[in-house]
Amino acid sequence: SQTIHQWPATLVQPVGSPLSLECTVEGTSNPNLYWYRQAAGRGLQLLFYSVGIGQISSEVPQNLSASRPQDRQFILSSKKLLLSDSGFYLCAWSDEGRTEAFFGQGTRLTVV
Amino acid sequence: ILNVEQSPQSLHVQEGDSTNFTCSFPSSNFYALHWYRWETAKSPEALFVMTLNGDEKKKGRISATLNTKEGYSYLYIKGSQPEDSATYLCAPLRTYKYIFGTGTRLKVLA
């Protein structure tokens, strides 16, 4: 069966520090991968998606970047965090977009 | 930009009441619509995947309908229970992307 792992679960980082959130999927190959963010009081906003290794599409201008160095690994990064980067980040995967998306447990990021 | 609207944004109902929410989306280039339930401290989980105009799906006390021509879907909960309390999200699928609405936050009062 397929599983998705996302870590860390919580993170408190100072403004200006770097960020690296990692997400890995097991039990499937060539998944579509997604990073979402829920800011306080708002819905899920799609940040990045990837349909293959090295293929990243950005949905919104932002202070973050994403990379997919391996087929089942998706990384969300920032060189310098802003206060506005605080939020709940979710990684998800789907089978080439034909089925529902499956989500990781999420990372609660607080930038102080 | 795909505009997905859900209403109401939040509601409180009494245990045993039935309720429904709306998801509105652009009807052009429709591919599929997903409904998710997102409980506090958990990950969103898929409820329904709907693809055809007129689709009706049911899972226990929860059901959903789809109108792709006019661009809306309804989610119904019959006899609400406290464990139904969650945020309900809809997501039209565009190519590879799931674009979520802001969700409807449901609180069922015992």
Boltz contact constraints between the chains, C-beta under 6 A:
constraints:
  - contact:
      token1: [A, 32]
      token2: [B, 96]
      max_distance: 6.0
  - contact:
      token1: [A, 43]
      token2: [B, 100]
      max_distance: 6.0
  - contact:
      token1: [A, 43]
      token2: [B, 102]
      max_distance: 6.0
  - contact:
      token1: [A, 43]
      token2: [B, 103]
      max_distance: 6.0
  - contact:
      token1: [A, 44]
      token2: [B, 100]
      max_distance: 6.0
  - contact:
      token1: [A, 49]
      token2: [B, 97]
      max_distance: 6.0
  - contact:
      token1: [A, 51]
      token2: [B, 96]
      max_distance: 6.0
  - contact:
      token1: [A, 97]
      token2: [B, 96]
      max_distance: 6.0
  - contact:
      token1: [A, 100]
      token2: [B, 34]
      max_distance: 6.0
  - contact:
      token1: [A, 100]
      token2: [B, 46]
      max_distance: 6.0
  - contact:
      token1: [A, 100]
      token2: [B, 49]
      max_distance: 6.0
  - contact:
      token1: [A, 101]
      token2: [B, 98]
      max_distance: 6.0
  - contact:
      token1: [A, 103]
      token2: [B, 43]
      max_distance: 6.0
  - contact:
      token1: [A, 103]
      token2: [B, 44]
      max_distance: 6.0
  - contact:
      token1: [A, 105]
      token2: [B, 43]
      max_distance: 6.0
